[in-house]
Amino acid sequence: MELQDLKGANLGEEQEITLFKFDKRILFITVQRRLLIIIALTVVASIFAGIYAKVAVKHKWQARTVLLRHRKNMSAQMDMPYLYQEMDDNTALQSIKMRRNLQAVIDTLDLDSTPERLFGSITARKGGRANIIDITVVNQDPGTAVNIANTIAEVFIDYYVDILNSSTQKIYDFYLLERESMLNKIDQANQRLDEFRSTHQILSLEQVTQNKYDNLRVLELDLMTFQLNISALDERIREIGERLSGLPDKVELSASVSPFEQKQVAQKKNELTLLRERYTEENPRVKKLVEEIALLEQNLLGREKEYITDMITIGESQLKQSLEIEMVRYEVDRLSMIKNIEEYTKRIDSIKEDLRQLSPLEKNYHDILNHRAILTAQLQRVENRISEIKIALESNISDFEIIERAIPPRYPE
C-alpha cells in the first residue's frame, strides 16, 4: 500500500514538471507576431511625422544679391561744388531700405506685406571688400526670397541716381526760372534803349566813361555770381537741415540674434557638462538636468524658431555726422561769399559815385547800355550753368552694379 502511494506521488510530480516545461517555439512565434506589429507601427509613425514636418513646419530660406560699386573719381568745379554729389558707403547702405524702395518692391512683386515687415527681412552690409555690398533676404518661400533680393537691388540702383540728383534738380529749376526772368528784363532794356536813342540821337560816348562802366559791369557780374551761388548753397543747406531734423542722434549699429529654444538647450548642456565633472550620472541634479534637456529638445521638434536679440550696439549716426560736416562746409563757403559780396558792393558804390559826376544825359544813356549788357552777360552765365547742370543730370549715372544675382537656396536656414 505504501509502495502504491509512493508511485502515485512520483507520477504527480512528473505531470507537474511536464505542465511547466519551457517551449522555445512558442516564445519565437509570440515574439515574431509582436515584432511585425512594432515594425508596422514604426513605419506608420514615420510617415505621419514626415507629412507633419512637410506641412506644419515652416522653414526660412535666405537669398543673397551682391552689388559692386565703381568709384567715379569726378572732380567738382570750384564755382559749383554742389553739382556732382557722391554718397558715402554708410549712407548708401542705409538708403537701400528706405520706405520708398520697400514700397516699390511690394508693388512690383505684389507682396502681401508692409514696408515695416519687409524691413526686418532685408539685411544690407559691406562685403569682405570695400566696394562690395551684400543684400540678404530671409523668407519662408525660397522663390520669394530670391525675387525680393534681386528686386530691392534693382530698385535701389534706379532710385540711387534720383537721390544724388535731388538737390541738383532743384538748382536746375531755379536757373530755368532765372533765365525766364532775365529774358523779360532784356526785352524791357532794349525798349528803353530804342526810346532813348530815338529821343536824344546819341551815337557815341567818351572813353573814360566807357571804362568806368566796363569796370562796373565786371564787378556786378561777379556780384551776381556770388548771389546765385549763395542761393544754391541756401537750397542745399535747407535740404540738409530737413534731413537732419528727422535723424536720431543714436542709431543701432549692429545686432546679433539666435533662436531662443536652442540657446536654452545650449546653456543647459554647458551646465550639465560642469555637473558631470563633479558628480556621477546617478546624481539627482544630473538626472534632473538631463530630463530638462530632453524635454527642451522634444519641444523644439515641429515648432517654428523664435529669435531673441543677444546684443545690440548703439552708436553715433554716421549718416547724421556726415550731413553735419557737409552742412558746416557749405556754411563756411556761404560766409566767404557774403564777405566777397560786401567788398564788391563797396567797389560798385564807389564807381557809381564817380559816374554821378558825369552829364545826366550821358549817365542815363550809359545806365541803359550798362543795364542791358549786364543782363545779357548774366543771361549767358545762366545759360552756361543750365547747360552744365543738364549735362551733369544726364551723365550722373549710378555707380552700383549687380554682379551676382540671387538664386534659389538649396537648403533652409
C-alpha positions in Angstrom: 0.0 0.0 0.0 2.8 2.4 0.8 4.5 1.4 -2.4 1.4 2.4 -4.5 1.2 5.7 -2.7 4.8 6.4 -3.5 4.3 5.6 -7.2 1.3 7.9 -7.3 3.2 10.8 -5.8 6.0 10.3 -8.3 3.5 10.3 -11.2 2.0 13.6 -10.0 5.4 15.3 -9.8 6.2 14.2 -13.4 2.9 15.7 -14.7 3.6 18.9 -12.9 7.1 19.2 -14.3 5.7 18.5 -17.8 3.0 21.2 -17.4 5.5 24.0 -16.6 8.1 22.9 -19.2 9.6 26.0 -21.3 8.8 25.7 -25.0 11.1 27.8 -27.2 8.9 27.5 -30.3 6.0 29.2 -28.5 8.3 32.1 -27.4 9.6 32.6 -31.0 6.1 32.7 -32.5 5.0 35.2 -29.9 8.0 37.5 -30.5 7.6 37.2 -34.3 4.0 38.3 -34.2 4.6 41.3 -31.9 7.7 42.3 -33.9 5.7 42.7 -37.1 3.2 44.9 -35.2 6.1 47.1 -33.8 7.6 47.5 -37.3 4.2 48.4 -38.8 3.6 51.0 -36.1 7.1 52.5 -36.6 6.6 52.8 -40.4 3.2 54.5 -39.9 4.5 56.9 -37.3 7.5 57.8 -39.6 5.1 58.6 -42.5 2.9 60.8 -40.3 5.9 62.6 -38.9 7.2 63.2 -42.4 3.9 64.6 -43.6 3.6 66.8 -40.5 7.1 68.2 -41.0 6.3 68.9 -44.6 3.1 70.7 -43.9 3.3 72.3 -40.4 7.0 73.2 -40.0 7.8 76.5 -41.8 11.4 76.8 -42.9 13.2 80.0 -43.5 15.1 80.5 -46.8 17.9 83.0 -47.4 18.8 84.6 -50.7 21.8 86.8 -51.4 22.4 89.5 -54.1 25.8 91.2 -54.4 26.4 94.8 -55.6 29.7 96.3 -56.8 30.4 100.0 -56.5 32.5 101.7 -59.2 34.3 104.8 -57.9 33.7 107.7 -60.3 36.6 109.9 -59.1 35.0 113.0 -60.6 36.4 116.4 -59.7 33.8 119.1 -58.8 34.0 122.6 -60.3 35.4 125.2 -58.0 32.4 127.6 -58.6 29.8 124.8 -58.4 31.0 122.3 -55.8 27.4 121.0 -55.2 26.9 119.9 -58.8 28.4 116.4 -58.7 27.3 114.6 -55.5 28.7 111.4 -54.2 27.1 109.3 -51.4 29.4 107.5 -48.9 29.1 103.8 -48.3 27.3 104.1 -44.9 24.7 106.4 -46.4 24.2 104.1 -49.4 23.7 101.1 -47.0 21.0 102.9 -45.0 19.3 104.2 -48.2 18.8 100.7 -49.5 16.0 100.0 -47.1 14.2 103.4 -47.5 10.4 103.2 -47.3 10.1 104.3 -51.0 12.3 101.4 -52.1 10.5 98.9 -49.9 7.1 100.0 -51.2 8.3 99.7 -54.7 9.4 96.1 -54.1 6.0 95.3 -52.6 4.2 96.9 -55.6 6.4 95.2 -58.2 6.1 91.7 -56.7 2.5 92.2 -55.5 3.5 91.1 -52.0 1.0 90.8 -49.1 3.3 92.7 -46.8 4.1 96.2 -45.4 7.4 98.2 -45.6 7.8 97.6 -41.8 7.6 93.8 -42.1 9.8 93.8 -45.2 12.4 96.0 -43.5 13.1 93.3 -40.9 13.7 90.5 -43.5 16.3 92.5 -45.5 19.9 93.0 -44.4 22.4 95.2 -46.3 26.1 95.2 -45.2 29.5 95.6 -46.7 31.2 92.6 -48.1 34.8 91.5 -47.5 36.0 94.2 -49.9 35.3 97.9 -49.5 33.4 98.2 -52.9 31.1 95.2 -52.3 27.6 95.3 -50.7 25.8 92.1 -49.8 22.0 92.2 -49.7 20.4 89.2 -47.9 16.7 88.4 -47.6 15.1 85.8 -45.4 11.6 84.5 -46.3 9.5 81.4 -45.7 9.4 80.8 -49.5 12.7 80.4 -51.4 11.3 81.9 -54.6 10.0 85.0 -52.8 13.4 85.5 -51.1 15.2 85.4 -54.4 12.7 87.8 -56.0 12.9 90.3 -53.1 16.7 90.2 -53.1 17.0 90.9 -56.8 14.2 93.5 -56.9 15.4 95.6 -53.9 18.8 95.8 -55.6 17.3 96.9 -58.9 15.0 99.4 -57.2 17.9 100.8 -55.2 20.0 101.3 -58.3 17.1 103.1 -60.1 16.4 105.4 -57.2 20.0 106.0 -56.3 20.5 108.5 -59.1 17.3 110.4 -58.1 18.7 110.8 -54.6 22.1 112.1 -55.9 20.4 114.5 -58.3 17.6 115.8 -55.9 19.4 119.0 -54.9 20.9 119.4 -58.4 17.5 119.2 -60.0 16.2 122.0 -57.7 19.2 124.2 -58.7 18.4 123.4 -62.3 14.8 124.5 -61.9 16.0 127.7 -60.1 18.2 128.6 -63.1 15.4 128.0 -65.5 13.2 130.5 -63.7 16.1 132.9 -63.5 16.6 132.7 -67.3 12.9 133.4 -68.0 13.1 136.5 -65.7 16.3 137.8 -67.4 14.8 137.4 -70.9 11.9 139.6 -69.9 14.3 142.2 -68.4 16.4 142.3 -71.5 13.3 142.9 -73.7 12.4 145.8 -71.4 16.0 147.2 -71.6 16.0 147.0 -75.4 12.8 149.0 -75.5 14.2 151.7 -73.2 17.4 151.9 -75.3 15.4 152.3 -78.5 13.3 155.1 -77.0 16.3 156.9 -75.6 18.2 156.8 -78.9 15.2 158.0 -80.8 14.6 160.9 -78.4 18.2 162.1 -77.9 20.0 160.9 -81.0 23.0 159.7 -79.0 25.6 157.7 -81.0 29.0 157.8 -79.1 30.4 158.4 -75.5 33.8 159.3 -74.1 36.3 156.6 -73.4 36.7 157.4 -69.8 33.1 156.9 -69.1 33.1 153.7 -71.0 35.9 152.3 -68.9 34.1 153.1 -65.7 31.0 151.3 -67.0 33.2 148.4 -68.1 34.6 148.0 -64.6 31.2 148.4 -63.1 29.8 145.6 -65.4 32.6 143.2 -64.4 32.0 143.9 -60.7 28.3 143.5 -61.0 28.7 140.2 -62.9 30.9 138.9 -60.1 28.4 140.1 -57.5 25.6 138.3 -59.3 27.7 135.1 -59.5 28.2 135.2 -55.7 24.5 135.8 -55.1 23.5 132.9 -57.4 26.0 130.7 -55.6 24.6 131.7 -52.2 21.0 130.9 -53.4 22.2 127.5 -54.5 24.0 126.9 -51.2 21.0 128.1 -49.2 18.9 125.5 -51.0 21.4 122.8 -50.2 21.7 123.8 -46.6 17.9 123.9 -46.2 17.7 120.4 -47.7 20.4 119.0 -45.3 18.6 120.7 -42.4 15.4 118.9 -43.3 17.2 115.6 -43.5 19.0 116.2 -40.2 15.7 117.1 -38.4 14.4 113.5 -38.9 17.6 111.7 -38.0 18.2 110.4 -34.4 21.4 111.1 -32.5 22.0 107.4 -31.7 21.3 104.5 -34.0 21.6 100.8 -33.9 24.9 99.9 -35.5 24.7 96.1 -35.2 22.7 93.4 -33.5 23.1 89.6 -33.1 20.2 87.2 -32.8 19.9 83.5 -32.0 17.0 81.0 -31.6 15.6 81.3 -28.1 15.0 77.5 -27.5 18.3 76.5 -28.9 20.1 79.0 -26.7 18.3 77.4 -23.7 19.4 73.9 -24.7 23.0 75.1 -25.2 23.0 76.7 -21.7 21.6 73.6 -20.1 24.2 71.4 -21.9 27.0 73.6 -20.6 25.6 73.3 -17.1 25.3 69.5 -17.5 29.0 69.3 -18.5 30.1 71.1 -15.4 27.9 68.9 -13.1 29.3 65.7 -14.7 32.8 66.8 -13.9 31.7 66.9 -10.2 29.0 64.2 -9.9 28.1 60.8 -11.4 25.2 60.1 -13.7 23.1 58.9 -10.7 23.2 62.3 -9.0 19.7 63.8 -8.7 20.8 67.1 -10.1 22.4 65.4 -13.1 19.3 63.3 -13.8 17.0 66.4 -13.5 19.1 68.4 -15.9 19.2 65.5 -18.4 15.4 65.3 -18.3 15.1 69.1 -18.8 17.4 69.0 -21.9 15.4 66.1 -23.3 12.2 67.9 -22.8 13.5 71.1 -24.4 14.8 69.2 -27.4 11.5 67.5 -27.8 9.7 70.8 -27.7 11.9 72.1 -30.5 10.5 69.5 -32.9 7.7 70.7 -35.0 7.9 74.3 -33.7 8.9 77.5 -35.6 12.1 79.0 -34.2 11.7 82.1 -32.0 14.6 84.5 -32.2 15.9 86.8 -29.5 18.4 89.6 -29.6 21.7 88.8 -27.9 23.4 92.1 -28.2 22.6 95.5 -29.7 25.4 98.0 -30.5 24.3 101.7 -30.2 26.4 104.5 -31.5 26.6 107.8 -33.2 24.7 108.0 -36.5 27.3 108.1 -39.2 24.8 109.5 -41.7 24.0 112.4 -39.4 27.7 113.1 -38.7 28.3 113.1 -42.5 25.4 115.5 -43.1 26.5 117.8 -40.3 30.1 118.0 -41.7 28.7 118.7 -45.2 26.4 121.5 -43.8 29.4 123.1 -42.0 31.4 123.1 -45.2 28.6 124.8 -47.1 28.0 127.4 -44.4 31.7 128.3 -44.4 31.5 128.7 -48.2 28.4 130.9 -47.8 30.1 133.2 -45.2 33.1 133.6 -47.5 30.8 134.6 -50.4 28.9 137.1 -48.2 32.2 138.8 -47.4 33.0 139.0 -51.1 29.6 140.4 -51.8 30.2 143.2 -49.2 33.6 144.0 -50.7 32.2 144.1 -54.3 29.3 146.2 -53.2 31.6 148.9 -51.8 33.6 149.0 -55.0 30.4 149.2 -57.1 29.1 152.1 -55.0 32.4 153.9 -55.4 32.3 153.6 -59.2 28.6 154.7 -59.3 29.6 157.7 -57.2 32.1 158.7 -59.9 29.6 158.3 -62.6 27.2 160.7 -60.9 29.7 163.4 -61.8 29.0 162.8 -65.5 26.5 164.6 -67.6 23.0 163.5 -66.7 22.2 162.7 -70.3 25.3 160.6 -70.8 24.7 158.9 -67.5 21.2 157.9 -68.4 22.4 156.5 -71.7 25.2 154.6 -70.1 22.9 153.3 -67.5 20.6 151.8 -70.1 23.5 150.3 -72.1 25.2 149.0 -69.0 22.0 147.5 -67.6 21.4 145.7 -70.9 25.0 144.5 -71.1 24.8 143.2 -67.5 21.5 141.4 -68.2 22.9 139.9 -71.4 26.1 138.7 -69.6 24.0 137.4 -66.7 21.8 135.5 -69.2 24.8 134.0 -70.8 26.2 132.9 -67.4 22.8 131.4 -66.5 22.7 129.6 -69.9 26.1 128.1 -69.3 25.1 127.0 -65.8 21.9 125.4 -67.2 24.0 123.5 -69.8 26.4 122.3 -67.2 23.7 121.2 -64.8 21.8 119.4 -67.6 24.9 117.5 -68.7 25.5 116.6 -65.0 22.0 115.3 -64.6 22.2 113.2 -67.8 25.7 111.9 -67.2 25.4 111.2 -63.4 24.5 107.5 -63.7 24.5 105.0 -60.9 27.9 103.7 -59.8 26.3 100.5 -58.5 26.1 97.3 -60.5 24.6 93.8 -59.7 27.5 91.4 -60.1 25.8 88.3 -58.6 22.0 87.9 -58.7 20.2 85.8 -56.1 19.5 82.2 -56.9 17.1 79.7 -55.1 18.8 78.3 -52.0 19.3 74.6 -51.8 18.6 74.3 -48.1 16.7 76.3 -45.5 18.4 78.1 -42.6 
